[in-house]
């Protein structure tokens, strides 16, 4: 079994350096965690990139919630994507829903075109979708989209409530069902005691935020806290 991926949320260069020191495989780079993670400033990303050399997926989201904000919002998101790419960003995180809880294909495809050639994660908007299976299939039908990962807790209420969904989707991913080719990245209230069951189900990528911070969100990432998760996952 290959080494599982451990992704850690980084808000700053200090976070990024500590996450790498603790054994993280990848960062999710965001700002404003009170809004569940928005796009960082170009300067913040540049400082993070200079502080470590592990892969970093950068959030494309400019407002709380899962609405892109119409044409004006999409234009602003595309502009931020261009800025971040110019600073060296090569991987991204995004995901938008319309008022009916369906994927906002105008926003998703516009951004996917803007970051063409980059790999990206559809974030926890999937946990708020009206029909997550339909969302997956709809996105899978778009050629060369670049989507390779879904960040999900299986439920809007966190991993504890979403385990059965995660196990079901892991089985469908292993079977290669249409719409389930992308990897599952589990995050959202994830705890260490959940890891054995998720690993047994074949899930091999995990995402932590507050769990990487010994002082909670008010404090920085701690290398020792990340190391606890790295050791629990192996490697």
C-alpha positions as CSV (number, residue, x, y, z in Angstrom):
1,X,0.0,0.0,0.0
2,X,1.4,3.4,-1.0
3,X,2.2,6.1,1.5
4,X,-1.0,8.0,2.3
5,X,-1.1,11.8,1.6
6,X,-1.4,14.2,4.5
7,X,-2.5,17.6,3.6
8,X,-2.3,20.5,6.1
9,X,-4.0,23.9,5.9
10,X,-1.5,26.7,5.9
11,X,-2.3,30.4,6.5
12,X,1.3,31.7,6.6
13,X,4.9,30.9,5.8
14,X,5.3,29.9,9.5
15,X,2.5,27.3,9.1
16,X,4.0,26.0,5.9
17,X,7.5,25.5,7.4
18,X,6.1,23.7,10.4
19,X,3.8,21.5,8.3
20,X,6.7,20.4,6.2
21,X,8.9,19.8,9.2
22,X,6.2,17.6,10.7
23,X,6.0,15.4,7.6
24,X,3.1,16.9,5.6
25,X,3.0,15.9,2.0
26,X,1.0,18.9,0.7
27,X,-0.5,22.2,1.8
28,X,-3.9,23.7,1.3
29,X,-3.1,27.5,1.2
30,X,-5.9,29.7,2.4
31,X,-6.7,33.0,4.2
32,X,-9.5,33.9,6.5
33,X,-10.3,30.7,8.2
34,X,-13.3,32.3,9.9
35,X,-14.9,32.2,6.4
36,X,-13.8,28.5,6.0
37,X,-10.8,29.5,3.8
38,X,-10.6,32.1,1.1
39,X,-7.9,32.8,-1.5
40,X,-4.7,34.1,-0.1
41,X,-3.0,37.3,-1.2
42,X,-0.4,36.9,-3.9
43,X,2.3,38.0,-1.4
44,X,1.2,35.4,1.2
45,X,1.4,32.6,-1.3
46,X,4.9,33.8,-2.4
47,X,6.1,33.8,1.2
48,X,4.7,30.3,1.7
49,X,6.3,29.0,-1.5
50,X,9.6,30.4,-0.3
51,X,9.3,28.8,3.1
52,X,8.9,25.2,1.9
53,X,9.2,22.9,-1.1
54,X,6.2,20.5,-0.7
55,X,3.3,20.8,-3.1
56,X,0.7,23.5,-2.3
57,X,-2.9,23.6,-3.5
58,X,-4.2,27.2,-3.4
59,X,-7.8,28.1,-2.7
60,X,-9.8,30.0,-5.3
61,X,-12.7,31.4,-3.3
62,X,-13.4,35.1,-2.5
63,X,-16.4,35.0,-0.2
64,X,-17.9,32.8,2.4
65,X,-20.3,30.2,1.1
66,X,-20.3,28.3,-2.1
67,X,-21.7,30.9,-4.6
68,X,-19.3,32.2,-7.2
69,X,-21.0,35.6,-7.4
70,X,-22.2,35.6,-11.0
71,X,-20.2,37.0,-13.9
72,X,-18.5,39.6,-11.8
73,X,-17.5,37.1,-9.2
74,X,-16.2,34.7,-11.8
75,X,-14.1,37.4,-13.4
76,X,-12.6,38.3,-10.0
77,X,-11.9,34.6,-9.3
78,X,-10.2,34.2,-12.7
79,X,-8.1,37.4,-12.0
80,X,-7.0,36.0,-8.7
81,X,-6.1,32.7,-10.3
82,X,-3.9,34.5,-12.9
83,X,-2.1,36.4,-10.1
84,X,-1.4,33.2,-8.2
85,X,-0.2,31.3,-11.3
86,X,2.1,34.2,-12.0
87,X,3.5,33.7,-8.5
88,X,4.1,30.0,-9.2
89,X,1.0,28.3,-8.1
90,X,0.5,25.0,-9.9
91,X,-2.3,23.3,-8.0
92,X,-5.6,24.7,-6.8
93,X,-8.8,24.1,-4.8
94,X,-12.2,25.3,-5.9
95,X,-15.9,24.4,-6.1
96,X,-19.2,26.3,-6.5
97,X,-22.9,25.6,-6.3
98,X,-25.9,27.4,-7.7
99,X,-28.9,28.3,-5.6
100,X,-30.4,24.8,-6.2
101,X,-27.3,23.1,-4.9
102,X,-26.2,22.0,-8.3
103,X,-22.7,22.5,-9.5
104,X,-22.2,26.0,-10.9
105,X,-20.7,24.8,-14.2
106,X,-20.2,28.4,-15.5
107,X,-17.9,29.2,-12.6
108,X,-16.2,25.8,-12.5
109,X,-15.4,25.6,-16.2
110,X,-14.2,29.2,-16.4
111,X,-11.8,28.6,-13.6
112,X,-10.7,25.2,-15.0
113,X,-9.9,26.9,-18.3
114,X,-8.0,29.7,-16.5
115,X,-5.8,27.1,-14.7
116,X,-5.6,24.7,-17.6
117,X,-2.8,22.3,-17.1
118,X,-3.0,22.4,-13.3
119,X,-4.4,19.7,-11.0
120,X,-7.1,20.8,-8.6
121,X,-9.4,19.7,-5.8
122,X,-13.2,20.2,-5.7
123,X,-13.6,21.2,-2.1
124,X,-16.4,20.6,0.5
125,X,-19.1,22.2,-1.6
126,X,-19.8,18.6,-2.5
127,X,-21.0,18.1,1.0
128,X,-23.6,20.8,0.5
129,X,-24.7,19.6,-3.0
130,X,-28.3,18.6,-3.7
131,X,-27.1,15.4,-5.3
132,X,-23.4,14.5,-4.8
133,X,-23.5,11.6,-7.2
134,X,-25.0,13.7,-9.9
135,X,-22.4,16.4,-9.3
136,X,-19.5,13.9,-9.7
137,X,-20.9,12.6,-12.9
138,X,-21.6,16.0,-14.4
139,X,-18.0,17.1,-13.7
140,X,-16.6,13.9,-15.0
141,X,-18.3,14.5,-18.3
142,X,-16.2,17.7,-18.9
143,X,-13.0,16.7,-20.9
144,X,-9.6,17.8,-19.6
145,X,-11.1,19.5,-16.6
146,X,-8.0,18.9,-14.4
147,X,-10.1,17.8,-11.4
148,X,-8.3,14.9,-9.6
149,X,-9.5,15.1,-6.0
150,X,-12.6,15.7,-3.9
151,X,-12.2,17.1,-0.4
152,X,-15.1,15.7,1.6
153,X,-16.3,14.7,5.0
154,X,-19.2,12.8,3.5
155,X,-21.6,15.1,5.3
156,X,-22.0,18.9,5.9
157,X,-21.8,17.9,9.6
158,X,-18.4,16.4,9.4
159,X,-16.6,13.0,9.1
160,X,-18.4,11.5,12.1
161,X,-21.7,11.9,10.3
162,X,-20.4,11.1,6.8
163,X,-18.6,7.8,7.3
164,X,-21.1,5.6,5.5
165,X,-21.0,8.0,2.5
166,X,-17.2,8.0,2.5
167,X,-17.1,4.2,2.6
168,X,-19.6,3.9,-0.2
169,X,-17.8,6.4,-2.4
170,X,-14.4,4.8,-1.7
171,X,-15.8,1.5,-3.0
172,X,-17.2,3.2,-6.1
173,X,-13.8,4.9,-6.6
174,X,-12.0,1.5,-6.3
175,X,-14.5,0.0,-8.9
176,X,-13.7,2.9,-11.3
177,X,-17.4,3.9,-11.7
178,X,-18.0,6.9,-13.9
179,X,-17.8,10.0,-11.8
180,X,-15.7,8.3,-9.2
181,X,-12.3,8.4,-10.9
182,X,-11.0,11.3,-8.8
183,X,-9.4,10.6,-5.4
184,X,-11.1,11.1,-2.1
185,X,-9.4,13.5,0.3
186,X,-11.1,13.2,3.7
187,X,-11.3,16.3,5.9
188,X,-13.8,18.2,8.1
189,X,-13.8,17.1,11.7
190,X,-11.4,14.3,11.0
191,X,-10.0,12.6,14.1
192,X,-7.2,10.1,14.6
193,X,-9.5,7.3,15.7
194,X,-11.2,7.4,12.3
195,X,-8.1,6.7,10.4
196,X,-8.0,2.8,10.6
197,X,-11.5,2.4,9.2
198,X,-10.9,4.9,6.5
199,X,-7.6,3.3,5.5
200,X,-9.2,-0.1,5.5
201,X,-11.8,1.3,3.1
202,X,-9.0,2.2,0.7
203,X,-8.9,5.9,1.3
204,X,-5.3,7.2,1.1
205,X,-5.5,11.0,1.5
206,X,-6.3,13.0,4.6
207,X,-6.7,16.8,5.3
208,X,-6.3,18.5,8.6
209,X,-6.6,22.1,9.8
210,X,-7.3,22.8,13.5
211,X,-5.9,19.3,14.4
212,X,-2.4,20.6,13.2
213,X,-2.5,23.5,15.7
214,X,-1.9,22.8,19.3
215,X,-3.4,26.1,20.3
216,X,-6.4,25.9,18.0
217,X,-7.0,28.2,15.1
218,X,-5.7,31.1,17.1
219,X,-2.2,29.7,17.0
220,X,0.2,28.4,14.2
221,X,0.7,24.9,12.9
222,X,2.8,22.8,15.2
223,X,5.4,20.4,13.6
224,X,4.8,18.0,16.5
225,X,1.1,18.0,16.0
226,X,1.5,17.2,12.3
227,X,4.0,14.5,13.2
228,X,1.4,12.7,15.3
229,X,-0.8,12.4,12.2
230,X,2.1,11.4,10.0
231,X,3.1,8.7,12.3
232,X,-0.5,7.5,12.6
233,X,-0.7,7.2,8.8
234,X,2.8,5.7,8.5
235,X,5.8,7.1,6.8
